Amino acid sequence: MIIYLILYFCTRISNNFGTMISRVTLLGLFCFFILISCNHDELTDNDKVLKNLITDRSRYILPDETDYKSIPQSPVNPLTKEKIELGKLLFFEPAFANEAKREDLKFTYTCSSCHVPDAGFRPGRMQGIADGGVGFGIQGESRFKYPYYPNDSIDAQGARPLVTLNVAYVENTMWNGSFGSDGPNATTANVWGLYDPSTARNNQRLGALEGQNIEGLIVHRMNYTKELITNAGYKEMFDKAFPDMPEDERYSRKGASFALSAYLRQNLTNKAPFQDWLKGNNEGMSEQQKRGAVLFFGKAGCNGCHFEKNLGSMRFEALGVDDLYEHGGLKTGPSDRRNMGRGGFTGKTEDMFKFRTPQLYNLGDSGPYFHGGSIETLEGVVRYFNNGKKQNSRVSDSQLSSFIKPLGLSEDEVKDLTEFIANGLRDRHLNRYVPTRVLSGMCFPNNDPGSKFDMKCN
């Protein structure tokens, strides 16, 4: 609009002069100077420094969620619109939560019980609870254990649930990287199924997400049969998504997993301010966010581990943080193998207490943080790294990551770095990945009476 008005007035002025030459000359000079003076995309000092730190912006640019060819995917489960649309509904559908331990809690939970979109696709509380949980609140923060469920029967895992965003860029899933046959797991076939029977799924070489999600549907007590799929109204969608898959696989956890995995692979945070800046809009981030980004890629050295497109990586580091049982986690304790991190999967001493480097987008939507939920706020995480002192005495200094050392950030720098991670990396439009309704017509993410009351869903 501004450029349009400038050109309009330039044209009006030029029409007051006699000759074509003078018109063109004056028009050109006048518009040139005005356009320069109205340039709102000039580089600031922070832009210049950040561009020197990030010489190849394309390295961090996430593709559009509809650009299927540019999204990493499993060769045996190529992305299609039909699979993604089906997976988008299944992720929020309570109709398949049919193996709950109690009859009165069947059909009351979903994948999104623990991966809440408004909480950045994580639970809005320390620990996710699917079967055995009731209530919701606003972001899942008010979900609690159903009083009549024994602690050892609820579906609650011994580590803080990871964000299900940008997972297309994760070669080996889970905190310990135990799922997937490629990447760092290419040399671990000897332990597939050894310490955790579910990791034997890697032998099928389906893809990290696809294999994990089959096992996840078992763990989270969700089942899919032709009868259940038909009764819930999804048979036609399964048929369109998997026309070439044998029926015994199509109408099963495998078909459901392939649809869910396709949906999750296209859940990309490509509308975050940092993404806008990477694509050439120098005003995409605030000056404070730019200062934080300069610290992230410079003085703080965060990109030493967070260097892939999703600002995560397949590096496994021992950060010396507490475990979930020390912060009130249910159905876990000192002997929980998840506390060992990568070492719990490989059995190697040198891998003990090392955890996969997670992606960083939308972390500001909900805390707490780390695998044990031991730090309440995102600023607390920045301060933890800045102080460079471990929490967990069980992690020996010889195991501790070289990144756990004082960073020397000032108070202002701590604030700037926190702002970049909390808001510069925040995609505010995650609801585009949420359906308006599911085919069963049930309430989601939870369908128990307490959740329905919290969500005002009848």
Secondary structure as the mmCIF struct_conf table of DSSP 4:
data_model
#
loop_
_struct_conf.conf_type_id
_struct_conf.id
_struct_conf.beg_label_comp_id
_struct_conf.beg_label_asym_id
_struct_conf.beg_label_seq_id
_struct_conf.end_label_comp_id
_struct_conf.end_label_asym_id
_struct_conf.end_label_seq_id
HELX_RH_AL_P HELX_RH_AL_P1 ILE A 2 SER A 14
TURN_TY1_P TURN_TY1_P1 ASN A 15 ASN A 16
BEND BEND1 PHE A 17 THR A 19
HELX_RH_AL_P HELX_RH_AL_P2 MET A 20 SER A 37
TURN_TY1_P TURN_TY1_P2 CYS A 38 CYS A 38
HELX_LH_PP_P HELX_LH_PP_P1 GLU A 42 THR A 44
HELX_RH_AL_P HELX_RH_AL_P3 ASP A 45 LEU A 53
BEND BEND2 THR A 55 THR A 55
HELX_RH_3T_P HELX_RH_3T_P1 ARG A 57 TYR A 60
HELX_LH_PP_P HELX_LH_PP_P2 ILE A 61 ASP A 64
TURN_TY1_P TURN_TY1_P3 GLU A 65 THR A 66
HELX_RH_3T_P HELX_RH_3T_P2 TYR A 68 SER A 70
BEND BEND3 ILE A 71 ILE A 71
TURN_TY1_P TURN_TY1_P4 PRO A 75 VAL A 76
BEND BEND4 ASN A 77 ASN A 77
HELX_RH_AL_P HELX_RH_AL_P4 LYS A 81 LEU A 90
TURN_TY1_P TURN_TY1_P5 PHE A 91 PHE A 92
HELX_RH_3T_P HELX_RH_3T_P3 PRO A 94 PHE A 96
BEND BEND5 LYS A 101 ARG A 102
HELX_RH_3T_P HELX_RH_3T_P4 GLU A 103 LEU A 105
TURN_TY1_P TURN_TY1_P6 LYS A 106 PHE A 107
HELX_RH_3T_P HELX_RH_3T_P5 CYS A 111 SER A 113
TURN_TY1_P TURN_TY1_P7 CYS A 114 CYS A 114
BEND BEND6 HIS A 115 HIS A 115
STRN STRN1 VAL A 116 VAL A 116
HELX_RH_3T_P HELX_RH_3T_P6 PRO A 117 ALA A 119
TURN_TY1_P TURN_TY1_P8 GLY A 120 GLY A 120
BEND BEND7 PHE A 121 PHE A 121
STRN STRN2 ARG A 122 ARG A 122
BEND BEND8 GLY A 124 GLN A 127
TURN_TY1_P TURN_TY1_P9 ASP A 131 GLY A 132
STRN STRN3 GLY A 133 VAL A 134
TURN_TY1_P TURN_TY1_P10 GLY A 137 GLN A 139
BEND BEND9 GLY A 140 GLY A 140
TURN_TY1_P TURN_TY1_P11 GLU A 141 SER A 142
STRN STRN4 PHE A 144 LYS A 145
TURN_TY1_P TURN_TY1_P12 PRO A 147 TYR A 148
BEND BEND10 TYR A 149 TYR A 149
TURN_TY1_P TURN_TY1_P13 ASN A 151 SER A 153
BEND BEND11 ILE A 154 ILE A 154
BEND BEND12 GLY A 158 ALA A 159
HELX_LH_PP_P HELX_LH_PP_P3 ARG A 160 VAL A 163
BEND BEND13 LEU A 165 ASN A 166
HELX_RH_3T_P HELX_RH_3T_P7 VAL A 167 TYR A 169
BEND BEND14 GLU A 171 ASN A 172
STRN STRN5 THR A 173 THR A 173
BEND BEND15 MET A 174 MET A 174
TURN_TY1_P TURN_TY1_P14 TRP A 175 ASN A 176
STRN STRN6 PHE A 179 PHE A 179
BEND BEND16 SER A 181 ASP A 182
HELX_RH_3T_P HELX_RH_3T_P8 GLY A 183 THR A 187
HELX_RH_3T_P HELX_RH_3T_P9 ALA A 189 VAL A 191
TURN_TY1_P TURN_TY1_P15 TRP A 192 LEU A 194
BEND BEND17 TYR A 195 ASP A 196
HELX_RH_3T_P HELX_RH_3T_P10 PRO A 197 GLN A 204
HELX_RH_AL_P HELX_RH_AL_P5 ALA A 208 VAL A 219
TURN_TY1_P TURN_TY1_P16 HIS A 220 ARG A 221
HELX_RH_AL_P HELX_RH_AL_P6 LYS A 226 ASN A 231
TURN_TY1_P TURN_TY1_P17 ALA A 232 GLY A 233
HELX_RH_AL_P HELX_RH_AL_P7 LYS A 235 ALA A 241
TURN_TY1_P TURN_TY1_P18 PRO A 243 ASP A 244
BEND BEND18 MET A 245 MET A 245
HELX_RH_AL_P HELX_RH_AL_P8 GLU A 247 ARG A 250
TURN_TY1_P TURN_TY1_P19 TYR A 251 TYR A 251
BEND BEND19 SER A 252 SER A 252
HELX_RH_AL_P HELX_RH_AL_P9 ARG A 253 ARG A 265
TURN_TY1_P TURN_TY1_P20 GLN A 266 GLN A 266
TURN_TY1_P TURN_TY1_P21 ASN A 270 LYS A 271
BEND BEND20 ALA A 272 ALA A 272
HELX_RH_AL_P HELX_RH_AL_P10 PRO A 273 LEU A 278
TURN_TY1_P TURN_TY1_P22 LYS A 279 GLY A 280
TURN_TY1_P TURN_TY1_P23 ASN A 282 GLU A 283
BEND BEND21 GLY A 284 MET A 285
HELX_RH_AL_P HELX_RH_AL_P11 GLU A 287 PHE A 297
TURN_TY1_P TURN_TY1_P24 GLY A 298 ALA A 300
HELX_RH_3T_P HELX_RH_3T_P11 CYS A 302 GLY A 304
TURN_TY1_P TURN_TY1_P25 CYS A 305 CYS A 305
BEND BEND22 GLU A 308 GLU A 308
TURN_TY1_P TURN_TY1_P26 LYS A 309 ASN A 310
BEND BEND23 LEU A 311 LEU A 311
BEND BEND24 MET A 314 MET A 314
STRN STRN7 PHE A 316 GLU A 317
HELX_LH_PP_P HELX_LH_PP_P4 VAL A 321 ASP A 323
HELX_RH_3T_P HELX_RH_3T_P12 LEU A 324 HIS A 327
TURN_TY1_P TURN_TY1_P27 GLY A 328 GLY A 328
BEND BEND25 LEU A 330 LYS A 331
TURN_TY1_P TURN_TY1_P28 PRO A 334 SER A 335
HELX_RH_3T_P HELX_RH_3T_P13 ARG A 337 MET A 340
STRN STRN8 GLY A 341 GLY A 341
HELX_RH_AL_P HELX_RH_AL_P12 ARG A 342 THR A 346
HELX_RH_3T_P HELX_RH_3T_P14 THR A 349 ASP A 351
TURN_TY1_P TURN_TY1_P29 MET A 352 PHE A 353
STRN STRN9 LYS A 354 LYS A 354
STRN STRN10 PHE A 355 ARG A 356
TURN_TY1_P TURN_TY1_P30 TYR A 361 ASN A 362
HELX_RH_3T_P HELX_RH_3T_P15 LEU A 363 ASP A 365
BEND BEND26 SER A 366 SER A 366
STRN STRN11 TYR A 369 TYR A 369
TURN_TY1_P TURN_TY1_P31 PHE A 370 GLY A 373
STRN STRN12 ILE A 375 ILE A 375
BEND BEND27 THR A 377 THR A 377
HELX_RH_AL_P HELX_RH_AL_P13 LEU A 378 ASN A 387
TURN_TY1_P TURN_TY1_P32 GLY A 388 GLY A 388
BEND BEND28 GLN A 391 GLN A 391
TURN_TY1_P TURN_TY1_P33 SER A 393 ARG A 394
BEND BEND29 VAL A 395 VAL A 395
TURN_TY1_P TURN_TY1_P34 ASP A 397 GLN A 399
BEND BEND30 LEU A 400 LEU A 400
TURN_TY1_P TURN_TY1_P35 SER A 402 PHE A 403
BEND BEND31 LYS A 405 LYS A 405
HELX_RH_AL_P HELX_RH_AL_P14 GLU A 411 GLU A 419
HELX_RH_PI_P HELX_RH_PI_P1 PHE A 420 GLY A 424
TURN_TY1_P TURN_TY1_P36 LEU A 425 LEU A 425
TURN_TY1_P TURN_TY1_P37 ARG A 428 HIS A 429
HELX_RH_3T_P HELX_RH_3T_P16 LEU A 430 TYR A 433
BEND BEND32 VAL A 434 VAL A 434
BEND BEND33 THR A 436 THR A 436
TURN_TY1_P TURN_TY1_P38 LEU A 439 SER A 440
BEND BEND34 PHE A 444 PRO A 445
BEND BEND35 ASP A 448 ASP A 448
HELX_RH_AL_P HELX_RH_AL_P15 PRO A 449 MET A 455
TURN_TY1_P TURN_TY1_P39 LYS A 456 LYS A 456
#
